[in-house]
Amino acid sequence: MLGGMKTFVLALSLVASLAAPSSFQTRITGHGRPMILIPGLSSGGETWDGTVEHFKDRFECHVVTVGGFAGVPRVSATSPMLDRIVDDLAKYIRDRGLKKPVIVGHSLGGYLALKFAIAYPDLAGSIIDVDGYADYLTLTGAGSTPEQAKAISEGIKKNMSEMTRPAYEAYVTGGAATRFMVTRDADFQTLVKWGLASDPKAVGDALGEMYETDLRADLSKIQTPTLVLAAWKSYAQYTDHAHHMATLRNQFASLRGVRIELNDTARHFIMWDDPLWMFSHMDRFLAGQ
């Protein structure tokens, strides 16, 4: 009787675990080696449509949209938002038996790919980070101490959570935080659409948590090949090729064997502005694995 009760309790626990809502949704396309693609802040999985088209005959593409972004409902949780995403990604990989998937991330998604490979080095396959950084606080020059990071993080979360709907809509449509990231107006309108469909609190929580946590020292824990694809044109008023390459080398100094490639024509959404350049570097990187 006792053994039967233990089995029953274990079965209930397993059902509860499988039924627990995830912090993201996925869309699966293609066949072959698994590839997980994570978009950036407020962005939808459609960020990767062209990338999926390029890889779908060789890779099974699992395209993520984070809950709270681009119309996907946010799942409430007691743990920090980004930690929950990383843990749910590990569960997703284990539940589906995905063997060493390639993790591709853009911007916040790139940061999450690095964070995942640090936390779960046994699960991560190759990492491809598309214009994402290990420490956003020093990148922006806002500060470099844990106290500064904490204050900035709390300020971002507070401001976004208290923003009225009209103020949030004006912030999104005004484009101060996004217009410089893309070249074409049609792409900017896509960012506006996704932004308006995002939860301001989710946006603030994700942005605040990213600013608060410096991953640079922990990059040494990553055990998989890593490719960083970056662009500096969005920030041309602050930097140039040489200065931005120096910034990248500082950001990824502790990551053994990292390969860094810097684009001179694309803005932040490299996959939209210069997809052929991005695909050529991804293809070469993945060919030897």
PAZAPA-4460 file (N, C-alpha, C; in steps of 0.05 Angstrom, whole numbers, plus 32768, in hexadecimal, padded with zeros to 4 digits):
% residues 289
    n_x    n_y    n_z   ca_x   ca_y   ca_z    c_x    c_y    c_z   seq   type   mol
   8011   7FE8   8000   8000   8000   8000   8012   8019   8000     1      M     A
   8027   8019   8011   8039   8030   8013   8047   8035   7FF8     2      L     A
   8050   801E   7FEB   805D   8021   7FD2   804A   802C   7FBD     3      G     A
   8031   8023   7FBD   801D   802D   7FAA   8018   804B   7FAE     4      G     A
   8017   8054   7FC8   8013   8070   7FCD   802A   8081   7FC3     5      M     A
   8042   8077   7FC7   805A   8086   7FBD   8059   8089   7F9F     6      K     A
   8051   8073   7F91   804F   8074   7F74   803A   8088   7F6C     7      T     A
   8023   8089   7F7A   800D   809B   7F74   8016   80B8   7F78     8      F     A
   8024   80BD   7F8E   802E   80D9   7F93   8042   80E1   7F7E     9      V     A
   8054   80CE   7F76   8068   80D4   7F62   805B   80DB   7F47    10      L     A
   8046   80CB   7F41   8037   80D0   7F28   802A   80EB   7F28    11      A     A
   801E   80F3   7F3F   8011   810D   7F40   8026   8123   7F3D    12      L     A
   803D   8120   7F49   8053   8134   7F47   805C   8137   7F2A    13      S     A
   805E   8120   7F1C   8067   8121   7F00   8052   812F   7EEF    14      L     A
   8038   8129   7EF4   8023   8137   7EE5   8023   8155   7EEA    15      V     A
   8027   815C   7F03   8027   8179   7F0A   803F   8186   7EFD    16      A     A
   8056   8178   7EFC   806E   8184   7EEF   8069   8188   7ED1    17      S     A
   805E   8174   7EC4   8059   8176   7EA8   8044   818B   7EA1    18      L     A
   8031   818E   7EB4   801B   81A1   7EAE   8022   81BE   7EB5    19      A     A
   8038   81C2   7EC4   8040   81DD   7ECC   8044   81EF   7EB4    20      A     A
   8038   8206   7EB3   803B   8218   7E9C   8058   8221   7E99    21      P     A
   8061   8224   7E80   807C   822C   7E7B   807C   824B   7E78    22      S     A
   8094   8256   7E7B   8098   8273   7E79   809B   827C   7E5C    23      S     A
   8098   8269   7E49   809A   8270   7E2D   808A   825D   7E1C    24      F     A
   8084   8265   7E04   8077   8253   7DF0   808B   824D   7DDA    25      Q     A
   8087   8236   7DCD   8099   822F   7DB7   8089   8227   7D9E    26      T     A
   8096   822B   7D87   808C   8222   7D6D   80A3   8211   7D61    27      R     A
   809D   81F9   7D58   80B1   81E6   7D4E   80AE   81E3   7D30    28      I     A
   80C5   81E6   7D22   80C5   81E4   7D04   80DF   81D6   7CFC    29      T     A
   80DD   81C4   7CE8   80F4   81B8   7CDC   80FB   819D   7CE9    30      G     A
   8113   8194   7CE1   811C   817A   7CEB   813B   817A   7CEC    31      H     A
   8146   8168   7CFD   8163   8166   7D00   816B   816D   7D1C    32      G     A
   8184   8176   7D1F   818E   817D   7D39   817D   8193   7D46    33      R     A
   8177   8191   7D60   8166   81A6   7D6C   8174   81C1   7D6E    34      P     A
   8165   81D6   7D68   816E   81F2   7D6B   8158   8201   7D79    35      M     A
   815F   820F   7D8F   814C   821F   7D9E   8153   823C   7D99    36      I     A
   813F   824C   7D90   8144   8268   7D89   8133   827A   7D9B    37      L     A
   8141   828C   7DA9   8135   829D   7DBD   8136   82BA   7DB4    38      I     A
   8120   82C8   7DB0   8120   82E4   7DA8   8127   82F7   7DBF    39      P     A
   8128   8310   7DB9   8130   8324   7DCD   8118   8330   7DDC    40      G     A
   811E   8345   7DEB   810A   8353   7DFC   80F2   835B   7DEC    41      L     A
   80DA   8353   7DF5   80C0   835A   7DE9   80BC   834E   7DCE    42      S     A
   80CF   833E   7DC4   80CD   8334   7DA8   80BE   831A   7DA6    43      S     A
   80B2   8315   7D8F   80A5   82FC   7D89   80B8   82E8   7D7C    44      G     A
   80B0   82CF   7D7C   80C0   82BB   7D6F   80C4   82C0   7D51    45      G     A
   80B2   82D0   7D45   80B5   82D6   7D28   80CF   82E4   7D22    46      E     A
   80DD   82EE   7D36   80F8   82F9   7D32   8109   82E6   7D21    47      T     A
   8104   82CC   7D25   8115   82B7   7D1A   8109   82AA   7D01    48      W     A
   80F5   82B5   7CF5   80E8   82A8   7CDE   80FC   82A3   7CC7    49      D     A
   810C   82B6   7CC0   8120   82B3   7CAB   8135   829E   7CB3    50      G     A
   813C   829E   7CCC   8151   828C   7CD6   8146   826F   7CD5    51      T     A
   812D   826C   7CDD   8120   8251   7CDC   811F   8248   7CBF    52      V     A
   8118   8259   7CAD   8117   8252   7C90   8132   8248   7C87    53      E     A
   8147   8255   7C90   8162   824D   7C88   816B   8232   7C93    54      H     A
   8163   822C   7CAC   816D   8214   7CBA   815A   81FC   7CBB    55      F     A
   8141   8200   7CB3   812C   81EB   7CBA   8131   81D0   7CAC    56      K     A
   8141   81CF   7C97   8147   81B6   7C8A   815E   81A7   7C97    57      D     A
   816B   81B4   7CAA   8181   81A7   7CB9   817D   81A7   7CD7    58      R     A
   816C   81B8   7CE1   8168   81BA   7CFE   814A   81BA   7D04    59      F     A
   8144   81AE   7D1B   8129   81B0   7D26   8128   81CA   7D37    60      E     A
   811A   81DE   7D2D   811B   81F9   7D39   8105   81FC   7D4D    61      C     A
   810C   8200   7D66   80F9   8205   7D7C   80FA   8223   7D82    62      H     A
   80E6   8232   7D78   80E6   824F   7D79   80D6   8258   7D92    63      V     A
   80E3   8267   7DA3   80D8   8270   7DBC   80CB   828B   7DBA    64      V     A
   80B5   828F   7DC8   80AB   82AA   7DCE   80A7   82AB   7DED    65      T     A
   80B4   82BD   7DFA   80B3   82BE   7E17   8097   82C8   7E20    66      V     A
   808D   82BD   7E35   8073   82C6   7E41   8076   82E3   7E4B    67      G     A
   8062   82F3   7E42   8063   830F   7E49   806B   8320   7E31    68      G     A
   8076   8314   7E1C   807F   8322   7E04   806E   831B   7DEC    69      F     A
   8069   832F   7DDC   805D   832C   7DC1   8043   831C   7DC2    70      A     A
   8032   8320   7DD7   8018   8314   7DD8   8016   82F9   7DE6    71      G     A
   802D   82EE   7DEE   802D   82D5   7DFD   8028   82DB   7E1A    72      V     A
   8014   82CF   7E27   800F   82D6   7E43   8026   82CE   7E55    73      P     A
   802B   82DF   7E69   8040   82D9   7E7D   8036   82C5   7E92    74      R     A
   8048   82B3   7E9A   8042   82A0   7EAF   804D   82AB   7EC9    75      V     A
   803C   82AE   7EDD   8046   82B8   7EF7   8059   82A4   7F04    76      S     A
   806D   82AE   7F12   8080   829D   7F20   808C   82AC   7F37    77      A     A
   8096   829D   7F4B   80A3   82A9   7F62   80C0   82AF   7F5C    78      T     A
   80CD   82A0   7F4A   80E9   82A4   7F44   80EC   82BB   7F30    79      S     A
   8104   82C7   7F2E   8108   82DC   7F1A   8101   82D2   7EFE    80      P     A
   80F8   82E4   7EED   80EE   82DD   7ED3   8103   82CE   7EC2    81      M     A
   811B   82D9   7EC1   8130   82CD   7EAF   8139   82B2   7EBA    82      L     A
   813B   82AF   7ED4   8142   8295   7EE0   812D   8280   7ED9    83      D     A
   8114   8288   7EDA   80FE   8276   7ED4   8100   826D   7EB7    84      R     A
   8106   827F   7EA5   8108   8278   7E89   811F   8263   7E85    85      I     A
   8135   8268   7E91   814C   8256   7E8F   8145   823A   7E9A    86      V     A
   8138   8239   7EB1   8130   821F   7EBC   811B   8211   7EAB    87      D     A
   8108   8220   7EA1   80F4   8214   7E8F   8100   820A   7E75    88      D     A
   8115   8218   7E6C   8122   820F   7E53   8130   81F4   7E58    89      L     A
   813C   81F1   7E70   8149   81D8   7E77   8134   81C2   7E78    90      A     A
   811D   81C7   7E84   8107   81B4   7E85   80FD   81AD   7E69    91      K     A
   80FB   81C1   7E58   80F1   81BC   7E3D   8104   81A9   7E2E    92      Y     A
   811E   81AE   7E31   8132   819D   7E23   8131   8181   7E2E    93      I     A
   812F   817E   7E48   812F   8163   7E54   8115   8154   7E4D    94      R     A
   80FE   8162   7E4F   80E5   8155   7E4A   80E3   814A   7E2D    95      D     A
   80F0   8158   7E1B   80EE   8151   7DFE   8106   8140   7DF5    96      R     A
   8118   813B   7E07   8130   812B   7E00   8141   8138   7DEB    97      G     A
   8143   8153   7DEC   8154   8161   7DD8   8171   815E   7DE0    98      L     A
   8181   8153   7DCE   819D   814E   7DD4   81AE   8165   7DCB    99      K     A
   81BA   8173   7DDE   81CD   8189   7DD9   81C3   819C   7DC3   100      K     A
   81AC   81A9   7DC8   81A1   81BB   7DB4   81B3   81D4   7DB0   101      P     A
   81B4   81DE   7D98   81C0   81F8   7D93   81AD   820D   7D9F   102      V     A
   81B8   821F   7DAF   81A8   8234   7DBB   81B0   824E   7DAE   103      I     A
   819C   825A   7DA0   81A0   8273   7D91   8190   8289   7D9F   104      V     A
   819C   829F   7DA6   818D   82B4   7DB3   8195   82D0   7DA8   105      G     A
   8181   82E1   7DA7   8185   82FD   7D9E   8181   8310   7DB5   106      H     A
   8194   8322   7DBA   8192   8337   7DCE   818C   832A   7DE9   107      S     A
   8175   8330   7DF6   816E   8322   7E0F   8170   8304   7E0B   108      L     A
   8168   82FA   7DF4   8169   82DD   7DEE   8186   82D3   7DEF   109      G     A
   8198   82E3   7DE5   81B5   82DC   7DE6   81BF   82DB   7E03   110      G     A
   81B6   82EE   7E13   81BD   82EE   7E30   81B1   82D5   7E3D   111      Y     A
   8199   82CE   7E36   818D   82B6   7E41   819B   829C   7E38   112      L     A
   81A5   829C   7E1F   81B4   8285   7E16   81CE   8281   7E26   113      A     A
   81DB   8297   7E2B   81F3   8296   7E3C   81EC   828E   7E59   114      L     A
   81D7   8299   7E63   81CF   8293   7E7F   81C7   8275   7E81   115      K     A
   81BA   826A   7E6C   81B3   824E   7E6C   81CC   823D   7E6B   116      F     A
   81DF   8243   7E5A   81F7   8233   7E57   8208   8233   7E71   117      A     A
   8206   8249   7E80   8214   824B   7E9A   8206   8238   7EAE   118      I     A
   81EC   823A   7EAF   81DC   822B   7EC3   81DA   820D   7EBC   119      A     A
   81D9   8206   7EA3   81D5   81EA   7E9A   81EA   81E3   7E85   120      Y     A
   8203   81E2   7E8C   8218   81DD   7E78   8216   81C1   7E6C   121      P     A
   8209   81AE   7E7A   8206   8193   7E6F   81F0   8191   7E5A   122      D     A
   81DE   81A4   7E5A   81C7   81A3   7E47   81CC   81B4   7E2E   123      L     A
   81DD   81C8   7E30   81E1   81DB   7E1A   81F3   81CF   7E04   124      A     A
   81EA   81D2   7DEB   81FB   81CD   7DD5   8209   81E7   7DCD   125      G     A
   820E   81EB   7DB4   821A   8204   7DAB   8209   821C   7DB2   126      S     A
   8216   8232   7DB8   8209   824B   7DBE   820E   825F   7DA7   127      I     A
   81F9   826B   7D9D   81FC   8281   7D89   81EE   829A   7D95   128      I     A
   81FE   82AE   7D9B   81F4   82C6   7DA8   81F4   82DC   7D94   129      D     A
   81DC   82E5   7D8C   81D9   82FA   7D78   81D4   8315   7D86   130      V     A
   81E9   8325   7D88   81E9   833F   7D93   81DD   8340   7DB0   131      D     A
   81E5   832C   7DC0   81DE   832C   7DDC   81F8   832E   7DEC   132      G     A
   81F6   8338   7E04   820E   833E   7E14   820D   8331   7E30   133      Y     A
   8224   832D   7E3C   8225   8321   7E56   821F   8334   7E6D   134      A     A
   8225   834E   7E68   8221   8362   7E7D   8218   837C   7E70   135      D     A
   81FE   8382   7E73   81F3   839A   7E65   81F9   83B3   7E74   136      Y     A
   81FE   83B1   7E8E   8203   83CA   7E9E   821D   83D7   7E94   137      L     A
   8233   83C8   7E92   824C   83D4   7E89   824B   83DB   7E6B   138      T     A
   823B   83CC   7E5D   8238   83D1   7E40   822D   83ED   7E3B   139      L     A
   821A   83F5   7E4B   820D   840F   7E47   821B   8425   7E56   140      T     A
   822F   841E   7E66   823D   8432   7E75   822E   843D   7E8D   141      G     A
   8219   842F   7E95   8208   8439   7EAB   8214   8434   7EC6   142      A     A
   8228   8423   7EC8   8235   841D   7EE1   8242   8402   7EE1   143      G     A
   824E   83FB   7EF7   825C   83E1   7EF7   825B   83D3   7F12   144      S     A
   824E   83DE   7F26   824E   83D2   7F41   8233   83C3   7F45   145      T     A
   8233   83AF   7F56   821A   83A1   7F5C   8204   83B3   7F67   146      P     A
   820C   83C7   7F76   81F9   83DA   7F81   81EC   83EB   7F6B   147      E     A
   81FC   83F4   7F58   81F1   8403   7F41   81DE   83F1   7F31   148      Q     A
   81E7   83D8   7F2D   81D6   83C5   7F1D   81BB   83C1   7F2B   149      A     A
   81BC   83BD   7F45   81A3   83B9   7F54   8190   83D1   7F53   150      K     A
   819C   83E9   7F56   818B   8401   7F55   817F   8405   7F39   151      A     A
   818F   8401   7F24   8184   8404   7F09   816F   83EF   7F04   152      I     A
   8174   83D7   7F0C   8160   83C1   7F08   8145   83C7   7F15   153      S     A
   8147   83CF   7F2E   812E   83D5   7F3D   8120   83ED   7F31   154      E     A
   812F   8401   7F27   8123   8418   7F1B   8114   8411   7F01   155      G     A
   8120   8400   7EF1   8114   83F7   7ED8   80FA   83E8   7EDE   156      I     A
   80FB   83D5   7EF1   80E3   83C5   7EF7   80CD   83D7   7F02   157      K     A
   80D4   83EA   7F13   80BF   83FC   7F1F   80B3   840D   7F09   158      K     A
   80C3   8419   7EF8   80B9   842B   7EE4   80A6   841D   7ED1   159      N     A
   80AE   8405   7EC8   809E   83F6   7EB5   8084   83EC   7EC2   160      M     A
   8085   83E3   7EDA   806D   83D8   7EE7   8059   83EE   7EEE   161      S     A
   8062   8407   7EF2   8051   841D   7EF9   8048   842E   7EE1   162      E     A
   8052   8427   7EC9   804C   8437   7EB1   802E   8433   7EAA   163      M     A
   8020   8449   7EA4   8004   8447   7E9B   8004   843B   7E7F   164      T     A
   7FED   8431   7E77   7FEB   8426   7E5C   7FF1   843B   7E47   165      R     A
   7FE5   8453   7E48   7FEB   8468   7E34   8009   846E   7E33   166      P     A
   8016   846F   7E4B   8032   8475   7E4B   8042   845F   7E3F   167      A     A
   803A   8446   7E44   8049   842F   7E38   8046   842F   7E1A   168      Y     A
   802E   8435   7E10   8029   8435   7DF3   8039   844B   7DE6   169      E     A
   803B   8462   7DF3   804B   8478   7DE8   8069   8470   7DE8   170      A     A
   8072   8463   7DFD   808E   8459   7DFF   8094   8446   7DE8   171      Y     A
   8082   8433   7DE2   8086   841F   7DCD   8085   842C   7DB2   172      V     A
   8071   843B   7DAC   806D   8447   7D91   8082   845D   7D8C   173      T     A
   808B   846A   7DA1   80A0   847E   7D9D   80BA   8473   7D93   174      G     A
   80C0   845B   7D9A   80D8   844D   7D8F   80F3   8455   7D9B   175      G     A
   80F3   8464   7DB1   810D   846D   7DBC   811F   8455   7DC3   176      A     A
   8112   843F   7DCB   8122   8428   7DD4   8126   8413   7DBD   177      A     A
   8119   8418   7DA6   811A   8403   7D91   8120   840C   7D75   178      T     A
   811A   8425   7D6E   811C   842E   7D53   8138   842B   7D48   179      R     A
   814C   8430   7D59   8168   842E   7D50   8171   8411   7D4B   180      F     A
   8161   83FE   7D54   8169   83E2   7D52   8165   83D6   7D36   181      M     A
   8155   83E3   7D25   814E   83D8   7D0B   8152   83EE   7CF6   182      V     A
   8155   83E4   7CDD   8159   83F7   7CC7   813F   83FE   7CB9   183      T     A
   812E   83EA   7CB4   8116   83EF   7CA4   80FE   83F6   7CB6   184      R     A
   80ED   8408   7CAC   80D6   8411   7CBB   80C3   83FA   7CC0   185      D     A
   80C1   83E8   7CAD   80AF   83D1   7CB1   80B8   83C0   7CC9   186      A     A
   80D2   83BD   7CCD   80DC   83AE   7CE3   80D6   83BD   7CFE   187      D     A
   80D8   83D7   7CFD   80D1   83E6   7D15   80B4   83E3   7D1C   188      F     A
   80A3   83E2   7D08   8086   83DE   7D0D   8081   83C3   7D1A   189      Q     A
   8091   83AF   7D12   808F   8395   7D1F   8096   8396   7D3C   190      T     A
   80AB   83A5   7D42   80B3   83A8   7D5E   809D   83B7   7D6E   191      L     A
   8091   83CA   7D62   807B   83D9   7D6F   8064   83C5   7D75   192      V     A
   805D   83B5   7D61   8047   83A2   7D64   804D   838F   7D7C   193      K     A
   8065   8384   7D7C   806C   8372   7D92   806D   8381   7DAD   194      W     A
   8077   8399   7DAD   8079   83A8   7DC6   805D   83AE   7DD2   195      G     A
   804A   83B6   7DC1   802F   83BC   7DCA   8021   83A3   7DD5   196      L     A
   8029   838B   7DCA   801D   8372   7DD3   802C   8366   7DEB   197      A     A
   8040   8373   7DF5   8050   8369   7E0B   8046   8374   7E26   198      S     A
   804B   8366   7E3B   8043   836E   7E56   8059   8381   7E61   199      D     A
   8053   839A   7E67   8068   83AD   7E71   8077   83A2   7E89   200      P     A
   8069   8395   7E9B   8077   838B   7EB3   808B   8375   7EAB   201      K     A
   8083   8363   7E98   8096   834E   7E8F   80AE   835B   7E82   202      A     A
   80A9   836F   7E72   80BF   837D   7E65   80D2   8389   7E79   203      V     A
   80C7   8397   7E8D   80D7   83A3   7EA2   80E6   838F   7EB3   204      G     A
   80D9   8379   7EBA   80E6   8364   7ECA   80FD   8358   7EBB   205      D     A
   80F9   8351   7EA2   810E   8345   7E92   8126   8358   7E8E   206      A     A
   8120   8371   7E88   8135   8385   7E83   8144   838A   7E9D   207      L     A
   8135   838D   7EB3   8142   8393   7ECD   8154   837C   7ED6   208      G     A
   814A   8363   7ED3   815A   834C   7EDB   8173   834A   7ECA   209      E     A
   8171   8350   7EB0   8188   834E   7E9E   819D   8363   7EA6   210      M     A
   8194   837B   7EAD   81A7   8390   7EB5   81B4   8389   7ED0   211      Y     A
   81A6   837A   7EE1   81B0   8376   7EFC   81C6   8360   7EFD   212      E     A
   81C6   834D   7EEA   81D7   8336   7EED   81ED   8337   7ED7   213      T     A
   8206   8338   7EE1   821E   8338   7ED0   8227   831B   7ECC   214      D     A
   8226   8310   7EB4   822D   82F5   7EAF   824B   82F1   7EA8   215      L     A
   825A   8306   7EA5   8275   8304   7E9A   8287   82F0   7EA8   216      R     A
   8288   82F1   7EC2   829A   82DE   7ED1   8291   82C1   7ECE   217      A     A
   8277   82BD   7ECC   826C   82A2   7ECA   826D   8296   7EAF   218      D     A
   8275   82A5   7E9B   8277   829A   7E80   828B   8283   7E7E   219      L     A
   829E   8283   7E91   82B2   826D   7E91   82A6   8252   7E96   220      S     A
   828D   8251   7EA0   827F   8238   7EA6   8273   822B   7E8C   221      K     A
   8272   823B   7E77   8266   8231   7E5E   827A   821D   7E51   222      I     A
   8270   8206   7E4A   8281   81F0   7E40   827C   81EB   7E22   223      Q     A
   826D   81FB   7E15   8265   81F5   7DF9   8270   820B   7DE7   224      T     A
   8274   8204   7DCD   827D   8219   7DBA   8269   8230   7DB9   225      P     A
   8274   8248   7DB7   8262   8260   7DB8   826B   8273   7DA1   226      T     A
   8257   827C   7D93   825A   8290   7D7E   824B   82A9   7D86   227      L     A
   8259   82C0   7D85   824C   82DA   7D8A   824C   82EA   7D70   228      V     A
   8234   82F1   7D68   8230   8302   7D50   8226   831D   7D59   229      L     A
   8235   8331   7D54   822E   834C   7D5F   822C   8361   7D49   230      A     A
   8220   8377   7D4F   821E   838E   7D3D   8221   83A7   7D4D   231      A     A
   822E   83BB   7D41   8233   83D4   7D4F   8225   83EC   7D42   232      W     A
   8219   83E9   7D2B   820E   8400   7D1C   81F7   840E   7D2C   233      K     A
   81E8   83FF   7D3B   81D3   840B   7D4B   81DE   8420   7D5F   234      S     A
   81F7   841C   7D67   8204   842C   7D7C   821A   843D   7D70   235      Y     A
   8218   8444   7D56   822E   8452   7D48   8235   846D   7D55   236      A     A
   8221   8479   7D63   8228   8493   7D6F   8239   8490   7D87   237      Q     A
   823C   8477   7D91   824C   8472   7DA9   8266   8462   7DA4   238      Y     A
   8266   8454   7D8D   827C   8441   7D8A   8282   843D   7D6C   239      T     A
   8296   842D   7D66   829D   8425   7D4B   82A6   8408   7D4B   240      D     A
   82AF   83FE   7D35   82B6   83E1   7D33   82CB   83DA   7D48   241      H     A
   82E1   83E9   7D49   82F7   83E2   7D5B   82EF   83E3   7D78   242      A     A
   82E0   83F9   7D80   82D8   83FB   7D9C   82C4   83E6   7DA3   243      H     A
   82B2   83DF   7D91   829E   83CB   7D98   82AA   83AF   7D9A   244      H     A
   82BE   83AA   7D89   82CC   8390   7D8B   82DA   838E   7DA6   245      M     A
   82E6   83A4   7DAF   82F3   83A4   7DC9   82DF   839F   7DDF   246      A     A
   82C7   83AB   7DDD   82B1   83A6   7DF0   82A9   8389   7DF0   247      T     A
   82A6   837D   7DD9   829F   8361   7DD7   82B4   834F   7DE4   248      L     A
   82CD   8354   7DDF   82E2   8344   7DEA   82E2   8346   7E09   249      R     A
   82DC   835E   7E13   82D9   8361   7E30   82C2   8352   7E3B   250      N     A
   82AB   8353   7E2D   8293   8345   7E35   8297   8327   7E37   251      Q     A
   82A6   831C   7E24   82A8   82FF   7E22   82C4   82F5   7E28   252      F     A
   82D3   8304   7E38   82EF   82FD   7E3D   82F2   82E2   7E4B   253      A     A
   82DF   82DA   7E5C   82E2   82C1   7E6B   82D6   82A9   7E5D   254      S     A
   82CB   82AD   7E45   82BF   8297   7E37   82D3   828A   7E24   255      L     A
   82DD   8273   7E2B   82F2   8265   7E1C   82E9   825F   7E00   256      R     A
   82FA   8266   7DEC   82F5   825E   7DD1   82DE   826C   7DC3   257      G     A
   82D3   8281   7DCF   82BD   828F   7DC2   82C6   829B   7DA7   258      V     A
   82B4   8299   7D94   82B9   82A5   7D7A   82A8   82BE   7D77   259      R     A
   82B4   82D5   7D72   82A5   82EE   7D70   82A7   82F9   7D54   260      I     A
   8290   8300   7D48   828E   830C   7D2E   827E   8326   7D30   261      E     A
   8289   833B   7D24   827C   8356   7D26   8273   8360   7D0B   262      L     A
   8259   8365   7D08   824E   836F   7CEF   8250   838D   7CED   263      N     A
   8256   8397   7CD5   825A   83B4   7CD2   8243   83C2   7CC4   264      D     A
   822E   83B3   7CBC   8218   83C0   7CAE   81FD   83BD   7CBB   265      T     A
   81F8   83A8   7CCA   81DE   83A2   7CD6   81DB   83B2   7CF0   266      A     A
   81C2   83B6   7CF7   81BB   83C0   7D11   81B5   83A8   7D24   267      R     A
   81A8   83AD   7D3A   81A6   8399   7D4F   8199   837F   7D46   268      H     A
   8184   8381   7D35   8177   836A   7D2B   8186   8360   7D12   269      F     A
   819C   8354   7D16   81AE   834B   7D01   819F   8338   7CEE   270      I     A
   818E   8327   7CF9   8180   8313   7CE8   816D   8320   7CD4   271      M     A
   8166   833A   7CD8   8155   8348   7CC5   8166   8359   7CB2   272      W     A
   817B   8366   7CBD   818B   8378   7CAD   81A0   836B   7C9B   273      D     A
   81AC   8355   7CA5   81C1   8348   7C96   81C0   832A   7C9B   274      D     A
   81AA   831D   7C92   81A7   8300   7C98   81BC   82EF   7C8B   275      P     A
   81C5   82F6   7C73   81D9   82E5   7C66   81F3   82E5   7C75   276      L     A
   81FB   82FC   7C80   8214   82FD   7C91   8210   82EB   7CA9   277      W     A
   81F9   82ED   7CB6   81F4   82DD   7CCE   81F4   82C0   7CC8   278      M     A
   81E5   82B8   7CB3   81E4   829C   7CAC   81FF   8290   7CA4   279      F     A
   820F   82A0   7C96   8229   8295   7C8E   823B   828F   7CA6   280      S     A
   823A   82A0   7CBB   824A   829B   7CD3   823E   8284   7CE3   281      H     A
   8224   8282   7CE5   8217   826C   7CF3   821D   8252   7CE5   282      M     A
   821B   8251   7CCB   8220   8238   7CBC   823C   822E   7CC0   283      D     A
   8250   8241   7CBF   826C   8238   7CC3   8270   822E   7CDF   284      R     A
   8265   823C   7CF2   8268   8235   7D0E   825C   8219   7D14   285      F     A
   8245   8214   7D09   8237   81FA   7D0E   8241   81E3   7CFD   286      L     A
   824F   81E9   7CE8   8258   81D4   7CD5   826B   81C1   7CE2   287      A     A
   827C   81CA   7CF4   8290   81B9   7D00   8287   81AB   7D19   288      G     A
   826D   81AB   7D1F   8264   819F   7D38   8253   8186   7D34   289      Q     A
***
